[in-house]
Amino acid sequence: METIFGNLQGLKSSQLKQLQRLYHQRIPGDRITTPEFSQRLAAISTEVNQPVCAYINRRGQVIRVGVGTPRQTQIPPLELPRYGAERLSGIRCIATHLKPEPPNEAALTAMALQRLDALVVLNITGTGFTRRGGGSTGYVKEAYLAHLTPQESRTLITSPAAPKIEENQIQSPSWNISPPLDLDDLADQDLVDLVENLEAEFQREFVAQEVDADHDRVLIVGLMTSEVTPLQFQDTLVELARLVDTAGGDVLQTIQQKRSRIHPQTVVGEGKVQEIALTAQTLGVNLVVFDRDLSPSQVRNLEMQIGIRVVDRTEVILDIFAQRAQSRAGKLQVELAQLEYMQPRLAGRGRTMSRLGGGIGTRGPGETKLETERRAIGQRISRLQKEVDQLQAHRSRLRQRRQHREVPSVALVGYTNAGKSTLLNALTNAEVYTADQLFATLDPTTRRLVIPHGETDEHQEILITDTVGFIHELPASLMDAFRATLEEVTEADALLHLVDLSHPAWLRHIRSVREILAQMPITPGPALVVFNKIDQADSETLALAREEFPLAVFISASQRLGLETLRHRLAQLIEYAVDCG
């Protein structure tokens, strides 16, 4: 039995049968519709006194019948047979309309969201007659034919321009609407010619605008609630754009919404979801990134309505970590973090996870593939946890050996991209990888450093460790997985808290790092605040930092400014830490 979608309340069984019979109609493959099919659709719509939509594929088969407007009966993007900015979906919609007017914006937006080959709107008169032999006629007053058109140009906003978020202009789809047509003129329209010409134009435009075939084309979505200030919100969006850039994506656009609270199903409101879907398909986006953690159900709802992959901020960070991990320990901890993140989200991975499993060990009493996958991931997490515990024990033995030799240790901590690796290289002539990227280095590196003794001025040797960078709201799965690495922070005699003074949100970065340090199971040792990149900071910022942090050290690791002062202050810090210890 064919399915009828939309508002079916109050329909008689005879009317439902008439709607079901539409599925048995066949339209010639090269025609948009026929006068007979249009009149029959209009007659049914008149009888039920509601708009009716029929969706037809390129073979001329009716694949969906809905009672309601094109907006109310539209096909979810994930259910469309083909979907993308470079082509059309292969489906057209013939819709009736009870008022004598051209297609409204809601209907045209539905056409754009589904990337329909064409939208035909039949304005019905409300009266008609049945010809001898049973054919209905006279119900259609006039018809309109609408279709999408390629845009002449698009403003392409890539990652380097991400700070100018407020200047982004949302792209609107463009369409063409015919003048009023009678049914014979409409039947003369060549569907094949229309579709082939349009898709050739869309393909040319898509290729011309493509940034890089190897990079994800990303749309960022930010939600501002009453909990954050406008400045903090903009900082978060700029940082997310940098994260996407570091992960290898190209940010094409940023969409923002201000709401008092998060929408439980889709984070942003229904209208904003539609705007995201339109912008994504207009720009040819293949990934939408939200500025906050999403629940599995929110991801599922958003992907159903938008039609492309949706990820949250944590998933972007996990992807960067997966790219950056070089050592076996780093890869181990990244895999653990990814599995812990993925486990509760298995149910949101769609219908592929609901099939029965197959093969030895998976043919339990009705065990689904979802349960099999969840069990396999649970077993893998247990194994990784044991390996992380072994890694913790190994690091602990190394630290005990160092402590036995009474070599003081200092951990470099700070917000990601504060310049920790650059400072380590400058102090110890190490060759740690550095780049102007978030999380450029992931694996901790320990080097020996000779500094003057705090009292005698004689040389003394200390160990300095470059640790993983912190970030605002560091994902809990990363905190747990990287506990072996983060112990380098808690076990160190003292901390050097490095701050990028050239960053507009440097004060917020300090607070974020201190919040993460406060969550450590063991209280870290005393910390010395070191402001880096002073050569890139303005005089007002320098003055404010000196006033707020009178005991801090001011340096430029890349220009080797203030390093001698830092060595002496470091010696005093070590002496204080050892005496207190």
C-alpha positions in Angstrom: 0.0 0.0 0.0 1.4 3.3 -1.1 2.0 5.9 1.6 0.2 9.2 1.7 2.1 12.0 3.6 0.9 15.1 5.3 -2.4 16.2 6.9 -4.8 13.2 6.5 -7.3 14.2 9.2 -10.9 14.2 8.0 -10.2 12.4 4.7 -12.7 9.8 3.6 -11.5 6.3 2.6 -12.6 7.0 -1.0 -10.4 10.2 -1.1 -7.4 8.2 0.2 -7.9 5.7 -2.5 -7.9 8.4 -5.1 -4.6 9.7 -3.7 -3.2 6.2 -3.7 -4.2 5.7 -7.4 -1.8 8.6 -8.3 1.1 6.2 -7.7 -0.1 4.1 -10.7 0.2 7.1 -13.0 3.1 7.4 -15.4 4.4 10.6 -17.0 6.4 10.5 -20.3 10.1 10.8 -19.4 10.8 14.0 -21.4 7.7 15.9 -20.1 7.4 17.7 -16.8 3.7 16.8 -16.5 0.6 16.1 -18.7 -2.7 18.0 -18.8 -4.5 14.8 -17.8 -2.3 14.2 -14.7 -2.5 17.9 -13.7 -6.3 18.0 -14.0 -6.6 14.7 -12.0 -4.4 16.1 -9.2 -6.4 19.4 -9.2 -9.7 17.5 -9.0 -8.6 15.5 -6.0 -7.2 18.7 -4.3 -10.6 20.4 -4.9 -12.5 17.5 -3.4 -10.4 17.3 -0.2 -10.1 21.1 -0.1 -6.4 21.0 0.6 -3.2 21.5 -1.4 -1.8 18.2 -2.8 1.8 17.5 -4.0 3.0 14.7 -6.2 6.7 14.0 -6.5 7.9 12.3 -9.7 11.3 10.9 -10.7 13.0 11.2 -14.1 11.4 7.9 -15.2 8.0 9.5 -14.8 7.0 7.5 -11.8 5.1 9.1 -8.9 7.3 8.3 -5.8 5.6 10.4 -3.1 2.1 11.9 -2.6 1.5 14.4 0.1 -1.5 16.3 1.4 -0.3 19.8 2.1 2.1 22.5 0.7 5.5 21.7 -0.8 7.0 22.9 2.5 4.8 20.5 4.6 5.3 17.5 2.3 9.0 17.9 1.3 11.4 14.9 1.2 14.1 15.0 3.9 17.5 15.5 2.2 18.9 12.2 3.5 16.1 10.4 1.7 16.7 12.0 -1.7 18.4 9.7 -4.2 21.1 12.3 -5.1 22.0 15.4 -3.2 24.8 18.0 -3.8 25.4 21.6 -4.9 26.7 20.4 -8.4 23.5 18.7 -9.4 19.7 18.4 -8.9 17.9 15.6 -7.0 16.3 14.0 -10.0 12.8 14.7 -8.6 10.1 17.2 -9.6 7.1 18.3 -7.6 3.6 19.0 -9.1 1.7 21.0 -6.4 -1.8 22.4 -6.3 -2.5 25.8 -4.7 -5.9 27.0 -3.5 -5.3 30.7 -4.2 -4.7 32.3 -7.6 -1.1 33.6 -7.0 2.5 32.7 -8.1 4.6 30.2 -6.0 5.3 31.7 -2.6 8.7 31.8 -0.9 8.0 28.8 1.3 7.3 26.6 -1.7 10.4 28.0 -3.5 12.5 27.4 -0.4 11.3 23.8 -0.2 12.3 23.4 -3.9 15.8 24.8 -3.1 16.2 22.6 0.0 15.3 19.4 -2.0 17.2 20.7 -5.2 14.1 19.7 -7.2 14.4 19.4 -11.0 11.3 21.7 -11.2 8.3 22.9 -9.2 5.0 23.2 -10.9 2.2 25.1 -9.0 -1.3 24.5 -10.3 -3.7 27.3 -9.2 -7.1 25.6 -9.0 -10.5 27.3 -9.6 -12.5 25.3 -7.1 -15.0 24.1 -9.8 -14.8 21.7 -12.7 -16.6 19.0 -14.5 -16.2 15.4 -15.4 -16.0 14.5 -19.0 -17.8 11.6 -20.5 -15.6 8.6 -19.8 -14.6 9.8 -16.3 -11.8 12.3 -17.0 -11.7 15.4 -14.8 -11.1 18.8 -16.3 -11.6 22.5 -15.8 -10.1 22.6 -12.3 -6.8 24.3 -13.2 -7.0 28.1 -13.7 -3.3 28.6 -14.5 0.1 27.0 -13.9 3.5 28.3 -12.9 6.8 26.5 -13.6 9.8 27.3 -11.2 13.3 25.9 -11.2 16.6 26.8 -9.5 19.2 28.8 -11.4 23.0 29.0 -11.0 24.2 32.1 -9.2 26.5 34.5 -11.1 29.0 34.7 -8.3 29.5 33.8 -4.7 31.5 35.4 -2.0 33.8 32.7 -0.8 35.0 33.2 2.8 37.9 30.9 3.6 39.6 30.2 6.9 42.1 33.2 6.9 39.2 35.6 6.9 37.4 33.8 9.7 37.9 36.7 12.2 35.6 38.9 10.1 32.6 36.8 11.0 30.2 39.6 11.3 30.8 40.6 7.7 29.7 37.3 6.2 26.6 37.5 4.0 24.3 34.5 4.0 23.9 33.2 0.4 20.4 32.9 -0.9 19.4 30.4 -3.6 18.2 31.9 -6.9 15.3 30.6 -8.9 13.3 31.4 -12.0 9.5 31.5 -12.1 7.6 31.4 -15.4 4.7 33.7 -16.3 1.2 32.0 -15.9 0.9 29.1 -18.3 -2.0 27.0 -19.5 -1.7 23.2 -19.3 -0.9 22.7 -23.0 2.0 25.2 -22.8 3.2 23.5 -19.6 3.0 20.0 -21.3 5.2 21.3 -24.1 8.1 22.0 -21.7 11.1 19.7 -22.4 12.2 18.3 -19.0 15.4 16.6 -20.3 16.6 19.8 -22.0 15.9 21.9 -18.9 17.6 19.5 -16.5 20.7 18.9 -18.6 21.3 22.6 -19.2 20.8 23.4 -15.5 23.1 20.6 -14.2 25.8 21.6 -16.7 25.7 25.1 -15.3 25.7 23.9 -11.7 28.7 21.7 -12.4 30.7 24.5 -14.0 29.9 26.8 -11.1 30.7 24.2 -8.4 34.1 23.4 -10.0 34.9 27.1 -10.4 34.1 27.8 -6.7 35.7 24.7 -5.3 38.5 25.5 -2.8 40.3 22.2 -2.7 38.9 18.8 -3.5 40.9 17.2 -0.7 39.6 19.6 2.0 36.2 19.6 3.7 34.1 22.6 2.7 32.8 23.8 6.1 29.9 25.8 7.4 30.3 26.9 11.0 27.2 27.4 13.2 27.4 29.4 16.5 24.7 29.8 19.1 24.9 32.7 21.5 23.0 32.2 24.8 22.7 34.5 27.7 25.6 32.8 29.5 28.3 34.4 27.3 29.1 38.0 26.3 29.1 39.0 22.6 32.9 39.3 22.8 33.3 35.8 24.2 31.0 34.4 21.6 33.0 36.0 18.8 36.3 34.7 20.3 34.7 31.2 20.4 33.7 31.4 16.7 37.2 32.6 15.6 38.8 29.9 17.6 36.5 27.3 16.1 37.4 28.5 12.6 41.1 28.1 13.5 40.4 24.6 14.8 38.7 23.7 11.5 41.6 25.2 9.6 44.1 23.2 11.6 42.1 20.0 11.0 42.4 20.7 7.2 39.0 22.2 6.4 38.0 25.4 4.6 35.5 27.6 6.3 33.2 29.0 3.7 30.6 30.7 5.9 29.6 31.2 9.5 25.9 31.4 10.6 25.0 32.7 14.1 21.8 32.7 16.2 21.0 34.3 19.5 18.6 32.3 21.7 17.8 32.4 25.4 18.3 28.6 25.6 19.4 25.7 23.4 16.7 24.0 21.3 16.6 20.4 22.7 16.2 18.7 19.3 18.2 20.8 16.9 20.3 23.3 19.1 19.1 26.2 16.9 15.6 27.0 15.9 13.6 25.5 13.0 14.0 28.5 10.8 17.7 28.6 11.4 18.1 24.9 10.5 16.4 25.7 7.2 18.8 28.6 6.6 21.7 26.3 7.4 20.4 23.7 4.9 19.9 26.3 2.2 23.3 27.9 2.7 25.0 24.5 2.8 23.6 23.4 -0.5 24.0 26.8 -2.1 27.7 26.9 -1.3 28.4 23.2 -1.8 29.3 22.6 1.8 30.0 19.0 2.8 30.4 19.5 6.6 28.6 21.6 9.2 30.5 22.3 12.5 28.7 23.5 15.6 30.4 25.5 18.3 29.3 23.2 21.2 28.9 19.6 22.0 25.9 17.9 20.4 24.0 14.9 21.7 23.6 11.9 19.4 19.9 12.7 18.9 20.7 16.3 17.9 23.3 15.1 15.4 20.7 12.7 13.9 18.0 15.3 13.7 20.3 17.9 12.1 21.7 15.5 9.5 18.2 14.4 8.6 17.1 18.1 8.0 20.3 19.5 6.5 21.3 16.5 4.4 25.1 16.5 5.1 27.4 15.4 7.9 27.2 17.4 11.2 30.0 17.4 13.8 30.6 19.3 17.0 33.6 21.1 18.4 34.9 18.1 20.3 35.0 15.9 17.2 37.1 18.6 15.4 39.6 18.6 18.3 39.7 14.8 18.3 40.4 14.8 14.6 43.3 17.3 15.1 44.7 15.1 17.9 44.5 12.0 15.7 46.5 13.9 13.0 49.1 15.2 15.4 49.8 12.1 17.5 53.3 10.8 16.6 54.4 8.5 19.4 52.7 5.2 20.3 51.6 6.7 23.6 50.0 9.6 21.8 48.2 7.4 19.3 47.0 5.1 22.1 45.5 8.0 24.1 43.9 9.6 21.0 42.2 6.2 20.1 40.9 5.9 23.6 39.5 9.4 23.6 37.8 8.8 20.2 36.2 5.5 21.3 34.9 7.0 24.5 33.4 9.8 22.5 31.9 7.5 19.9 30.4 4.9 22.2 27.3 6.8 23.4 26.8 8.0 19.8 26.5 4.7 18.1 22.7 4.8 18.2 22.8 8.0 16.2 24.7 6.4 13.3 21.5 5.6 11.3 19.9 2.5 10.0 23.1 0.7 9.2 23.6 -0.1 12.9 20.2 -1.8 13.3 20.9 -4.8 11.0 21.5 -8.2 12.5 25.2 -9.1 12.8 26.8 -12.0 11.0 29.9 -14.2 11.6 31.4 -16.0 14.5 30.7 -14.4 17.8 28.0 -12.0 16.5 25.1 -14.4 16.1 23.6 -14.1 19.5 19.9 -14.4 20.3 18.7 -11.5 18.1 21.8 -9.3 18.8 21.8 -6.3 16.4 24.8 -4.9 14.7 24.4 -1.9 17.1 24.8 -4.1 20.1 27.7 -6.0 18.5 29.5 -2.8 17.7 28.9 -1.4 21.2 30.3 -4.6 22.8 33.4 -4.5 20.5 34.1 -0.9 21.3 33.6 -1.6 25.0 36.2 -4.4 24.8 38.6 -2.2 22.9 38.2 0.6 25.5 39.0 -1.9 28.3 42.2 -3.0 26.5 43.3 0.6 25.8 42.6 1.6 29.5 44.9 -1.2 30.6 47.6 0.1 28.2 47.2 3.6 29.4 47.5 2.4 33.0 50.8 0.6 32.0 51.9 3.9 30.3 51.1 5.7 33.5 53.1 3.3 35.5 56.0 3.6 33.1 56.0 7.4 33.3 55.8 7.2 37.1 58.9 5.0 37.2 60.8 7.5 34.9 59.7 10.3 37.2 60.9 8.4 40.3 64.2 7.8 38.7 64.6 11.5 38.0 63.5 12.4 41.5 66.0 9.9 42.9 68.7 11.8 41.1 67.2 15.0 42.6 66.8 16.8 39.2 64.1 19.4 39.6 61.4 19.4 36.9 59.3 22.2 35.3 56.2 21.7 33.1 55.4 24.2 30.4 51.6 24.7 30.4 49.4 27.2 28.5 46.6 27.7 26.0 47.2 26.0 22.7 49.4 28.0 20.3 50.8 30.1 23.1 54.3 29.3 21.9 55.4 26.5 24.4 57.3 24.5 21.8 59.0 27.6 20.5 60.1 28.5 24.0 61.4 25.0 24.6 63.4 25.2 21.4 64.8 28.6 22.3 65.8 27.6 25.9 67.3 24.1 25.1 68.1 24.2 21.4 65.6 21.4 21.0 64.1 20.7 17.6 60.5 20.3 18.5 58.0 20.9 15.7 56.4 24.4 15.8 53.7 26.0 13.7 51.2 28.8 13.9 48.4 26.2 14.5 46.3 25.0 17.3 47.7 21.8 18.9 50.8 21.8 16.6 52.5 19.4 19.0 50.7 16.7 21.0 53.3 14.4 22.5 55.1 15.7 25.6 58.8 16.4 25.1 61.3 16.6 28.0 64.7 18.3 27.7 67.6 19.3 30.0 68.1 23.0 30.8 71.0 24.6 32.6 70.1 27.6 34.7 71.9 29.6 37.4 71.3 28.5 41.0 69.0 30.9 42.8 71.5 31.6 45.7 75.0 30.6 44.6 74.7 31.6 40.9 76.4 28.3 40.1 75.0 26.2 37.2 72.3 23.7 38.0 70.4 21.3 35.7 66.7 21.0 35.5 64.2 19.1 33.3 61.6 21.1 31.3 58.7 19.4 29.7 56.5 20.7 26.9 53.0 19.5 27.5 49.8 19.3 25.3 48.1 22.7 24.9 45.0 23.5 26.8 41.8 24.9 25.3 38.6 26.4 26.6 36.2 23.6 27.7 38.7 20.8 27.0 36.6 17.8 26.2 36.2 15.4 29.1 37.1 12.4 27.0 40.5 14.0 26.2 41.1 14.9 29.9 40.5 11.2 30.8 42.4 9.7 27.9 45.4 12.0 28.4 45.7 11.6 32.1 49.0 9.8 31.7 50.4 12.8 29.8 48.7 15.4 32.1 50.4 13.8 35.1 53.6 15.4 33.8 51.9 18.6 34.9 50.9 17.4 38.4 54.2 15.7 39.1 56.4 18.6 38.1 58.0 20.7 40.9 56.8 23.9 39.2 54.9 25.2 36.2 55.7 27.8 33.6 52.3 29.2 32.5 52.9 30.6 29.1 50.4 33.2 27.8 50.1 34.6 24.2 49.8 38.3 25.0 49.1 39.1 21.3 45.8 37.2 21.4 42.8 39.4 22.0 41.3 36.9 24.5 44.6 36.4 26.6 42.8 37.0 29.9 40.2 34.4 29.1 42.9 32.0 28.1 44.6 32.4 31.5 41.2 31.7 33.3 40.7 28.6 31.1 44.1 27.2 31.9 43.6 27.8 35.6 40.2 26.1 35.5 41.8 23.0 33.9 44.6 22.9 36.4 42.1 23.1 39.2 40.4 20.0 37.9 43.7 18.0 38.2 43.5 15.1 40.7 46.8 16.3 42.3 47.3 20.0 42.9 50.2 21.2 40.7 53.2 23.0 42.1 53.8 26.8 42.1 53.4 28.6 38.7 55.2 31.5 37.1 53.2 33.4 34.5 55.2 34.2 31.4 53.7 36.5 28.8 55.0 35.5 25.3 54.9 37.3 21.9 55.3 40.8 23.5 56.8 41.9 20.1 53.3 41.5 18.6 51.3 43.1 21.5 50.4 46.8 21.7 51.6 49.1 24.5 48.1 49.3 26.1 47.9 45.5 26.4 51.5 45.4 27.8 50.6 48.0 30.4 47.4 46.2 31.4 49.3 42.9 31.8 52.0 44.5 33.9 49.4 46.0 36.2 47.3 42.8 36.5 50.4 40.5 36.9 53.2 42.4 38.5 55.3 39.2 39.1 55.0 37.9 35.6 57.9 37.7 33.1 57.6 39.2 29.6 59.4 37.5 26.7 59.3 36.8 22.9 60.4 33.2 22.4 60.7 33.6 18.6 62.8 36.8 18.9 64.7 35.5 22.0 63.7 38.6 24.0 63.8 38.3 27.8 65.1 34.8 28.0 67.9 35.6 30.4 65.5 37.2 32.8 63.3 34.1 32.5 66.2 31.8 33.4 66.9 33.8 36.6 63.2 33.9 37.6 63.0 30.1 36.8 65.9 29.5 39.2 64.1 31.4 41.9 60.9 29.5 41.2 62.7 26.1 41.4 64.3 27.1 44.7 61.0 28.1 46.1 59.3 24.9 44.9 62.0 22.6 46.3 62.0 24.4 49.7 58.2 24.2 49.9 58.2 20.6 48.7 
